[in-house]
Amino acid sequence: MSLVISAAMPTVTAGRRDEVIKNYEADPPHKGQAVELGTANFWRSTTHEKQSVAGDRALEGCQLRYNRPCALLAVDDEISAEGELKPKDMPRLHYLGKFNLDQIPVMRLATGKRSDVQGYDLAMEPKAMAIHPWKSFYLRGQPNPEGSG
C-alpha cells in the first residue's frame, strides 16, 4: 500500500503514509481503505459482515464524508489498486427513488434487519433518516438503540 500511496499522492509525507497503513493493518476484518485523491484524505471502514461489501462501504463512507468520489486502496489484506488510482462515484449516494433498503449507503447488513429500519417505509409521518459516514443511523430523530449501524 505504501508504494501505491507514494505513486498516486507524492505529497503525502512518509509519516502520514505509515500512520494510515499502521491504523489500517490494526483494524479487524472485513475492512476497506479508500482515499479522496484531490485532498489525500483517507477513509477506512471496518468490521463488515463480509469481505465482499467492505470495499463498497469504504468508498461510500469516503464519498459521504468528503463529498467527492474516492478511490479504493485495499480490502482486507489485498491491494485493490494496480496502477493508477481511479475514483469511483458510488450510485447509492445519489439514489432518489422510493424507500428501498438496498439503496441505503454504508449500512451494515445487521442494521438493515432491525425492525425500526425494516418498518421505516410504513412508519407514520413526519419521519426522517440521517446517515453518518461512520455507519451510524438515526431514525425519526432518535439515535438507534444498538449504537452504530
N, C-alpha and C positions, 0 to 999 in steps of 0.2 A: 504494500500500500504506500510505503514511503516513496518509492520510485514514481508511482502514478501521481501522487500529490506534487512531488517535485517537478515533474514534467508539465503537468497541467496548470499548476499555480506556483511559478517560481518565486513569487513574492512572499509566500508563506514561509516563515522562519523555521529553522530546524527544530527549535524548541517547541513551537506550536504544533508542528507536524508530529513530533514524538509524543506530545500530550494527547493529541487526537487518537493516535494509534494505541497508546497505552490504555486510555479510557475505553476504547472500543474492545480491545482484547480482554479487558477485565469484566466486561458485561456478559451475562449469561445468554445462551442461545434462546431462541432464534432471533437474530438481530440483523440490522442493516445499517450501513453508514452511507450517508448522502452528503452532497455539498452544493451550495449555491455558488456557482462559479464566478459571478460578477463581483461578489464581495468576499469570496473564500470563507463563507460561514458554513460550518459543518453541523450536521444533524444526524443523530443516531436514534434508532428505535429498537427496543429490546423486548425480550421475553414473550415473543409471539407464540401462538399455539403450534404453528407450522412454519418451516423454513420457506415454503412456497409463497407466503404472504409477507414476509419480513421486508423484502426489497421494496415492494409497492407501498407498504406502510411507512417506511423511511422516506421515500420520495414524496408521499402525500404530506407527512408531517413537516418535512423541509419546505415544501412549497407553501403550505399553510402558514408556517412561521415567517418565511422571508418574502412571501408574496411574488415569487418568481419560480419557474420550473428549475428543478435541481437535477444533478447527475448522480447516479449510483456508483459508489466506490466498491462496496463489498457486501456480501450476505454471508453470515456466519464466518467460516474460515476461507471463503473463496473470494478472490478479487473479481469484481464484476466487469471492470473496465479493462479492455485490451485496446491500447492505442489511445486515441483522443476521447476525452470525456464529453458526453453529449447530454444536455439537459432533456428531460422528458416531462412534458406537460401532462399532469395527471387529470384525466377526464372527470373523475368523481368530484373534484373540487369545483367543477363548472355545472354540475347537474342541476337542472331547474324544473324537472318534472314532478309528478305526483309522488308523495312519500313512498320511498322504496328502501327497505333496509339494506339491500345490496348496493345502494348508491351512497351510503354514508362513509366518508373517508376516515382513515386512521382508527376505525373501530375494531376492537378485539372481537373474536368470534363469541366469546363468553358474554360480552356486553350485549351483542345482538340477540342473545337468547333470554335476556332478562325480561320479565313481564312488563315493566314500565316502558321499555324500548319496543317490545313486540306490540303493545297496545297503544302506542303513541298515535297512530293514524286514527284510531277511534276515540281518543280522549276528547273530553269537552273543550271547547274553545273559550277564552283565548288560551293559546298554548304556544310554547317556543322551545326550541332545542338549540343549545350552543355547544360547539365542539372546540376543544383546545388541542393544539398540536401534541401535547403530552398524553393524548388519548383520554382526557377527562371529558365526561359528558354531563350536561346539565339539562334536565327536563323540567319545563314549567317553572323555571327559576330556582329550582332546588338542586343542590349537588346530589349526584346519585348515591345511594346508600352503601354501595360497595367500593367506594373510592374511585380510582382511575378506571376508565373503561378500556 
